[in-house]
Amino acid sequence: MRTPILLLLYTIAVSCSLINISQALADEKPVVKQPAKWVKIADVSVANSVDLYQPVSYLLLDRQVNNTLANKQKYYRYTYRLNNTSSVVDNANIRISFSPDYESLILHQINIIRDGKVLSRLDINKVKIVSDENQQASNILNGQVAALQLIEDARVGDIIDYSYTIEGSNPVFANNFSYIAPLGWSISIADVHYRFVVDANMPLQKKVSGLNVSLDEQRIGDQRILSLSLTNTTKRVLDEYAPTWHNPYPYLQLTSYQSWQDVARWASALFNVDSQHTESLAEFIASIQTMEQSKAIEEAIRFVQDDVRYFGIEIAENSHRPHPPSEVFAKRFGDCKDKTVLLVTLLNAIGVDASAALVSSEMQNSINDYLPTHALFDHVIVKATADDKTYWIDPTIAYQGLGADTLYQPNYGSALIVEPQSTALVVAQPDVEQTSAVHIEEQLTAADYFSPVKWQISTTYKHREAEAMRYQIAAVGLEQMARQYLNYYAKKYPLITPMGDLVIDDDRHSNQITLTEYYLVPQYWQHEQQDAGFTLMADHLVAYVKKPTTIKRRDPYWLHWPLVIDHSVSIQFPEYVRFDSLQDFALNNDYFQFNATLSQDKRTLTYRTHYQNKQNVVAAADTGRFVQDLDKLNNYLGYQRSVLKVTEDPGVNEMQTLLKLLNKRSLAND
């Protein structure tokens, strides 16, 4: 059993020149000013703020937005008490992130409240501007920086109270207004204040989910002011391995979009980039136009996925506006929207109806629970229609199968097609059913009960698992992978040696890849007196199906889905040995089916397990029963027995049996 392979993002080095660009954007330090007159200053109560069982007591969260100004402003204030030494280490540094391409930072205060006295610690000369490219690991460069000030004399018992305003907004959103404000956290906050100042004539939809509270509204002149306050919010810790789309926290949503069509029109305007083809792009299009359409589709997808590397420069408007397809083609890199626009261009050129589609890789279908807004989407893919089939192609996934019918299509749940006429979210579920699978066949061959055993392992990965394996082979290399496998098995069999190279058989058209390994295993048998023990383990599924550590849950438990795992282990004995325990085991519940079988064919004994899951989550209320079934299942992941009295050469017994049979036949003939 080996650890499952996950789909990983590319990792590349970011050049010093790009880092210097981000640093240059932040050469001007933030300014220090009092809050603007439109800000309503909140009172902070510091009484009874000590909670010795929590490292930090959170006293105030205050967020205010003024959308009526030419340079829109967002005001923030945070107040909290440091209750122990670890909280001083973790929370006595002030770090404020912003995007200098379209935002400026105004600092108001950094105070310590100690023994009832307010001590100012804001020193503009000690504020450092540092790179805050928090998406570099995902190959995204967004130009974000952070203002950092260390509070030098912070102590246990201090109350930190700081506030600031970020002025400016990303021009890509134009006059559209959207805000999703959390109303619950994994911590408790004594006082929470939200306040929004918008144009009185702005059409605004609002929604409060998960709490029985309402917004206060008032009109002052041409302004509309909305506010909401909470006290002593309930702490709610999310259980581990909850699905990303599951959000148990209450929230407030405000949006100026009146329909999903408004969002689609906004996105369509952004995606209406320069479509003029350069000579090199035109030549590539001409080359695929000469192909049969299915081959042309295959080559277009392969080119964008494999030859255009995933790397995004998402600075300012390019956070949401794609680069022109000719530019992406020439530079051979782009993020999801860049690669999508290029692939749509190629597919349209060969007569395939294709469009960009906005999706949420995390929220998936749960975006249907929200009011229309651009803020829900974090990814762009391609919707394509060919031969009366609809395909949802993710151009950022490399090493996929070749051909639209075999490449793995992630199920993002719901999507918004980037076309002005789109009026609603659509189901983004692929037409082609593609259950990912892992099939393992192990063959052990024993010449006797003392010599090393030959061990052959063939593992076939299909669809999603095949694509993940291709990526790992490309990233790690075949030689290093073989070394990793050998050392994994050596934990159980320290004297194991390879008998040949790791063999790869990759069929990208059927989207499956097979790895075959060959080993020689000394001391395979567990000898006890005159018996030789052996174990057949068909347990690869434990790499995918984990028992939750939190069983008494409030949140659903995520499963690796959809998935089939077949694992068989066969051993060929040096002689015929009869095994009577051939009873099968089967387990079937709402979440998976499992069976284990033992079969014998002459000298070969085979133990096989089969697992297939039915859903992608386990309901919180069913976790206990799910764990019980996993415990039952674990008892049938292997078969252990002994061959009795093996001190003699097994060939002697076989020869004696043969001689007796010949003697009987001779006597009968006489």
Residue pairs with C-beta under 8 A, 6 or more apart in sequence:
1 537
1 539
1 540
1 542
1 543
2 485
2 488
2 540
2 543
3 543
4 465
4 468
4 543
4 544
4 560
5 465
5 468
5 469
5 471
5 472
6 468
7 397
7 464
7 467
7 468
7 471
8 468
8 471
8 472
8 475
9 137
9 138
9 139
9 310
10 139
10 309
10 310
10 311
10 398
11 137
11 139
12 139
12 309
12 311
14 133
14 136
14 141
18 141
18 313
19 131
19 133
21 143
22 131
22 133
22 141
22 143
22 144
22 145
23 129
23 131
23 145
25 100
25 101
25 143
25 145
26 100
26 129
26 145
27 129
28 100
29 124
29 127
29 129
29 147
30 104
30 105
30 106
30 107
30 124
30 127
30 147
30 164
31 104
31 105
31 106
31 107
31 124
32 106
32 107
32 108
32 122
32 124
33 106
33 107
33 108
34 108
35 41
35 75
35 108
35 163
35 165
36 66
36 73
36 75
36 165
38 66
38 73
38 197
39 64
39 75
39 165
40 64
40 195
42 60
42 62
42 77
42 191
42 193
44 59
44 60
44 79
44 161
44 191
45 59
45 190
45 191
46 59
46 81
46 113
46 159
49 57
49 59
49 81
49 159
49 190
50 57
50 81
50 83
51 57
51 83
52 83
52 84
54 83
54 187
55 82
55 83
55 84
55 86
55 87
55 90
55 91
56 80
56 81
56 82
56 83
56 87
56 91
56 187
57 80
57 81
57 83
57 190
58 79
58 80
58 187
58 188
58 189
58 190
59 79
59 80
59 81
59 159
59 189
59 190
59 191
60 77
60 78
60 79
60 80
60 161
60 189
60 190
60 191
60 192
60 193
61 77
61 78
61 189
61 191
61 192
61 193
62 75
62 76
62 77
62 78
62 163
62 191
62 192
62 193
63 74
63 75
63 76
63 77
63 181
63 193
63 194
63 195
64 74
64 75
64 193
64 194
64 195
64 196
64 197
65 72
65 73
65 74
65 75
65 179
65 195
65 196
65 197
66 72
66 73
66 74
66 75
66 197
67 177
67 196
67 197
67 198
67 199
67 202
68 197
68 198
68 199
68 222
68 223
71 167
71 168
71 169
72 167
72 168
72 169
73 165
73 166
73 167
74 165
74 166
75 163
75 164
75 165
76 163
76 164
76 165
76 166
77 108
77 161
77 162
77 163
78 160
78 161
78 162
78 163
79 159
79 160
79 161
79 162
80 91
80 159
80 160
81 157
81 158
81 159
81 160
82 88
82 91
82 92
82 154
82 155
82 156
82 157
82 158
82 159
82 160
83 156
83 157
84 156
85 156
87 156
88 154
88 155
88 156
88 158
91 160
92 150
92 151
92 154
92 158
92 160
93 148
93 149
93 150
93 151
94 110
94 147
94 148
94 149
94 150
94 151
94 160
94 162
95 146
95 147
95 148
96 105
96 107
96 146
96 147
96 148
96 164
97 132
97 134
97 144
97 145
97 146
98 104
98 105
98 144
98 145
98 146
98 147
98 166
99 142
99 143
99 144
99 145
99 170
99 315
99 316
100 143
100 145
101 143
101 315
101 316
102 168
102 169
102 170
102 171
102 316
103 166
103 167
103 168
103 169
104 166
104 167
104 168
105 147
105 164
105 165
105 166
105 167
106 164
106 165
106 166
106 167
107 122
107 124
107 127
107 147
107 164
108 162
108 163
108 164
108 165
109 120
109 122
109 161
109 162
109 163
110 120
110 121
110 122
110 149
110 151
110 160
110 161
110 162
111 118
111 119
111 120
111 121
111 122
111 160
111 161
111 162
112 118
112 119
112 121
112 151
112 153
112 154
112 158
112 159
112 160
112 161
113 119
113 158
113 159
113 161
114 155
114 157
114 158
114 159
118 161
121 149
121 151
121 152
121 153
122 149
122 162
123 149
126 149
126 150
127 147
127 148
127 149
128 147
128 148
128 149
129 145
129 146
129 147
129 148
130 145
130 146
130 148
131 144
131 145
131 146
132 144
132 145
132 146
133 141
133 142
133 143
133 144
134 144
135 141
135 142
135 314
139 310
139 311
139 312
139 335
140 311
140 312
140 314
140 335
141 311
141 312
141 313
141 314
141 315
142 314
142 315
142 319
143 314
143 315
143 316
151 160
154 160
170 316
170 317
170 319
170 320
171 316
171 317
172 270
172 316
172 317
172 319
172 320
172 321
173 320
173 374
174 266
175 256
176 256
176 257
176 262
176 266
176 374
177 198
177 202
177 204
177 254
177 255
177 256
178 254
178 255
178 256
178 257
178 373
178 374
178 375
179 196
179 252
179 253
179 254
179 255
179 375
180 251
180 252
180 253
180 370
180 373
180 375
181 194
181 228
181 251
181 252
181 253
181 254
182 249
182 250
182 251
183 192
183 208
183 210
183 211
183 213
183 228
183 230
183 233
183 249
183 250
183 251
183 252
184 210
184 211
184 233
184 234
184 236
184 248
184 249
184 250
184 251
185 233
185 235
185 236
185 249
186 235
186 236
186 237
186 238
187 235
188 232
188 233
188 234
188 235
189 230
189 232
189 233
190 231
190 232
191 229
191 230
191 231
192 229
192 230
192 231
192 233
193 227
193 228
193 229
194 227
194 228
194 229
194 252
195 225
195 226
195 227
196 225
196 226
196 227
196 254
197 223
197 224
197 225
198 204
198 223
198 224
198 226
199 222
199 223
199 224
200 219
200 221
200 222
200 223
200 224
201 222
202 224
202 256
203 256
203 258
204 224
204 254
204 255
204 256
205 253
205 254
205 255
205 256
205 257
205 258
205 371
205 372
206 215
206 226
206 252
206 253
206 254
206 255
206 371
207 252
207 253
207 370
207 371
208 214
208 215
208 228
208 250
208 251
208 252
208 253
209 250
209 251
209 252
209 253
209 369
210 248
210 249
210 250
210 251
211 230
211 250
213 228
213 230
214 228
215 226
215 227
215 228
215 252
216 226
216 227
216 228
217 224
217 225
217 226
218 224
218 225
219 225
226 254
228 252
236 248
236 249
238 248
238 555
239 548
239 550
239 553
239 554
239 555
239 557
239 620
240 548
240 549
240 550
241 546
241 548
241 557
241 558
242 555
242 556
242 557
242 558
243 556
243 558
243 616
243 617
244 361
244 362
244 363
244 364
245 360
245 362
245 363
245 364
245 365
245 366
245 413
246 366
246 555
246 556
246 617
247 363
247 366
248 554
248 555
253 370
253 371
253 373
255 371
255 372
255 373
257 263
257 266
257 371
257 372
257 373
257 374
258 372
259 372
259 423
260 372
260 416
260 422
260 423
260 424
260 425
261 420
261 421
261 422
261 423
261 424
262 372
263 358
263 372
263 373
263 374
263 416
264 416
264 417
264 418
264 419
264 420
264 421
264 422
264 423
265 420
266 374
267 320
267 356
267 358
267 374
267 416
267 418
268 418
268 419
268 420
270 320
270 321
270 322
271 321
271 322
271 337
271 341
271 356
271 418
273 321
273 322
273 323
273 324
273 325
273 341
274 324
274 326
275 324
275 325
275 345
276 324
276 326
277 285
277 325
277 326
278 326
278 329
278 330
280 329
280 330
281 325
281 326
281 329
281 330
281 345
284 303
284 329
284 346
285 345
285 346
285 349
285 350
288 296
288 299
288 300
288 346
288 349
288 350
289 296
289 349
289 350
291 299
291 350
293 350
293 351
293 352
293 386
294 386
294 403
294 404
296 350
297 347
297 350
297 352
297 384
297 386
297 403
297 404
298 402
298 403
298 404
300 343
300 346
300 347
300 350
301 343
301 393
301 395
301 400
301 404
301 407
302 400
302 402
303 346
304 339
304 342
304 343
304 346
304 395
305 339
305 395
305 396
305 397
305 398
305 399
305 400
306 398
306 399
307 332
308 328
308 329
308 332
308 333
308 334
308 339
308 342
308 395
309 332
309 333
310 333
310 334
310 335
310 336
310 339
310 396
310 398
311 333
311 334
311 335
312 318
312 334
312 335
312 336
312 338
313 335
314 335
320 337
320 374
321 337
322 328
322 334
322 337
322 338
322 340
322 341
322 380
323 334
323 338
323 341
324 341
325 341
325 342
325 345
328 334
328 338
328 339
328 341
328 342
329 342
334 342
335 396
336 379
336 380
336 381
336 394
336 395
336 396
337 356
337 380
339 395
339 396
340 356
340 380
340 381
340 382
340 395
341 356
342 395
343 354
343 382
343 393
343 395
344 354
344 355
344 356
344 382
347 354
347 382
347 384
348 354
352 384
352 385
352 386
353 384
353 385
353 386
354 382
354 383
354 384
354 385
355 382
355 383
355 417
355 418
355 419
356 380
356 381
356 382
356 383
356 417
356 418
357 380
357 381
357 382
357 383
357 392
357 415
357 416
357 417
357 418
357 428
358 377
358 379
358 380
358 415
358 416
358 418
359 377
359 379
359 380
359 381
359 412
359 413
359 414
359 415
359 416
359 428
360 366
360 367
360 376
360 377
360 378
360 379
360 412
360 413
360 414
361 378
361 379
361 410
361 412
362 378
363 376
364 411
364 412
364 413
364 414
365 413
365 414
366 413
367 376
367 377
367 413
367 414
367 425
368 414
368 425
370 376
377 416
379 394
379 412
380 418
381 392
381 393
381 394
381 395
381 412
381 415
381 428
382 391
382 392
382 393
382 394
382 395
383 390
383 391
383 392
383 393
383 415
383 417
383 428
384 390
384 391
384 393
384 404
385 391
386 404
389 404
389 405
389 431
389 432
390 430
390 431
391 404
391 409
391 430
391 431
391 432
392 409
392 410
392 411
392 412
392 415
392 428
392 429
392 430
393 404
393 407
393 409
394 409
394 410
397 408
397 410
397 467
398 471
399 467
399 470
399 471
399 474
400 407
400 408
400 467
400 508
400 511
401 407
401 408
401 463
401 466
401 467
401 508
401 509
401 510
401 511
402 508
402 509
402 511
403 509
403 511
405 432
406 434
406 463
406 508
406 509
406 510
406 511
407 467
407 511
408 434
408 436
408 463
408 464
408 466
408 467
408 511
409 430
409 432
409 434
411 428
411 429
411 430
412 428
413 427
413 428
413 429
414 425
414 426
414 427
414 428
415 425
415 426
415 427
415 428
416 422
416 425
416 426
417 426
434 463
434 464
435 463
435 562
435 563
435 564
435 612
436 462
436 463
436 464
436 465
436 562
436 563
436 564
437 460
437 461
437 462
437 463
437 465
437 563
437 564
437 565
437 566
438 459
438 460
438 461
438 462
438 465
438 540
438 563
438 564
438 565
438 566
438 567
439 459
439 460
439 462
439 565
439 566
439 567
440 457
440 458
440 459
440 460
440 538
440 540
440 565
440 566
440 567
440 568
441 457
441 458
441 459
441 568
441 570
442 455
442 456
442 457
442 458
442 538
442 567
442 568
442 569
442 570
443 454
443 455
443 456
443 457
443 570
443 572
444 453
444 454
444 455
444 521
444 524
444 536
444 569
444 570
444 571
444 572
445 453
445 454
445 456
445 571
445 572
446 453
446 454
446 524
446 525
446 571
446 572
446 573
446 574
447 574
448 574
448 649
448 650
449 525
449 527
449 532
449 574
449 643
449 646
449 650
450 525
452 520
452 521
452 522
452 523
452 524
453 520
453 521
453 524
453 525
454 499
454 518
454 519
454 520
454 521
455 496
455 517
455 518
455 519
455 520
455 521
456 516
456 517
456 518
456 519
457 515
457 516
457 517
457 519
458 514
458 515
458 516
458 517
459 514
459 515
459 516
460 512
460 513
460 514
461 468
461 469
461 512
461 513
461 514
461 515
462 511
462 512
463 511
463 512
465 563
466 511
466 512
466 513
467 511
469 513
469 515
470 506
470 508
470 513
472 481
473 481
473 504
476 484
478 502
478 504
481 502
482 498
482 501
482 502
482 517
485 502
485 517
486 496
486 498
486 519
489 496
489 519
490 496
493 521
493 522
493 523
493 524
495 521
495 522
495 523
496 519
496 520
496 521
496 522
497 519
497 520
497 522
498 517
498 518
498 519
498 520
499 518
499 519
499 520
500 518
502 515
502 516
502 517
503 515
503 516
503 517
504 513
504 514
504 515
505 513
505 514
505 516
506 513
506 514
507 513
524 534
525 532
525 533
525 534
526 532
526 533
526 534
526 535
526 642
527 533
528 642
530 644
530 645
530 646
530 647
531 642
531 643
531 644
531 645
531 646
532 642
532 643
532 646
533 640
533 641
533 642
533 643
534 571
534 640
534 641
534 642
534 643
535 638
535 639
535 640
536 569
536 570
536 571
536 605
536 607
536 638
536 639
536 640
537 569
537 637
537 638
538 567
538 568
538 569
538 596
538 607
538 608
538 609
538 637
538 638
539 567
539 609
539 637
539 638
540 565
540 567
541 565
541 567
541 594
541 609
541 611
541 637
542 634
542 637
544 560
544 563
544 565
545 559
545 560
545 592
545 611
545 613
545 630
547 627
547 630
548 557
548 623
548 627
551 623
551 624
551 627
552 623
552 624
553 620
553 623
554 620
555 620
556 617
556 618
556 619
556 620
557 617
557 618
557 620
557 623
557 626
558 616
558 617
559 591
559 592
559 613
559 615
559 616
559 617
559 618
560 613
561 613
561 615
561 616
562 613
562 616
563 611
563 612
563 613
564 610
564 611
564 612
565 609
565 610
565 611
565 612
566 608
566 609
566 610
566 611
567 608
567 609
567 610
568 606
568 607
568 608
568 609
569 606
569 607
569 608
570 604
570 605
570 606
570 607
571 604
571 605
571 606
572 603
572 604
573 603
573 604
573 605
573 643
574 603
574 650
574 651
575 603
575 650
575 651
575 653
575 654
576 602
576 603
577 603
577 605
577 643
578 600
579 598
579 600
579 605
579 641
581 598
581 641
582 598
582 599
582 600
583 598
584 595
584 596
584 597
584 598
585 595
585 596
585 597
585 636
586 593
586 594
586 595
586 596
587 593
587 594
587 595
587 629
587 632
587 633
588 594
589 625
589 626
589 629
590 614
590 615
590 622
591 613
591 614
591 615
591 618
591 622
591 626
592 611
592 612
592 613
592 614
592 629
593 610
593 611
593 612
593 614
594 609
594 610
594 611
594 612
594 633
594 636
595 609
595 610
596 607
596 608
596 609
596 610
596 636
596 637
597 607
597 608
598 605
598 606
598 607
598 608
598 639
599 605
599 606
599 608
600 606
607 638
607 639
609 636
609 637
618 626
